[in-house]
Amino acid sequence: MPRITVHRYDADGNQVEAVGWFDTERAEVVEEADPMTGARFDRLRKRGQSARFVREALYRTHSGRWVHKETAHIGPDGKWVDDENDASPQLGPPRRYRYLTDEEAIAWLSTHGQQQHIDRFFREASQERGPGRPEIGQPVQVRLGELLPLVDEWADENGYSRAGAVRRLVQMGLAHEGITVQERAGCNGG
């Protein structure tokens, strides 16, 4: 299936409209540095911890656009399935593709431990910023108290830095409330 349609989604994650397409054979894919597996999913659930039912990837299309792929891995019984084609249609589409801006792509690459791809695709921007990770936003100070060890454990188990884990957990919490970063920023995904 080399040609993939990219959609725009509403706040509830429903497809609104097709906004483009790309050819996977002419695109470069960047996978998560530490994707969720069935074994890790089961281990986290047995501990009573949160575990995502998705795997993510980022495509750089031949024309230079960024496409985010989110793949569901939940079976009808509510358990992890290795084959995304076995994902339950009642629980949402097994795959979603949407366009990202350069800034969103940099944030995704940074969050998923792919600094080498930031350096490669954003060499000029990376050199202008100086050494280290790209700035994602204004620093925010917050005291996590007894939550800090839990955040650190989640970060370690999911392959995030502490800051990346805090950002991802906030994104997940907002998404649970039906709020997306793109919606608040006025982006339409296209």
Beta strands, then each sheet from edge to edge (+ up, - down):
strand 1: 3-9
strand 2: 15-23
strand 3: 28-31
strand 4: 54-60
strand 5: 66-72
strand 6: 95-100
sheet 1: 1+ 2-
sheet 2: 3+ 4- 5+ 6-
end
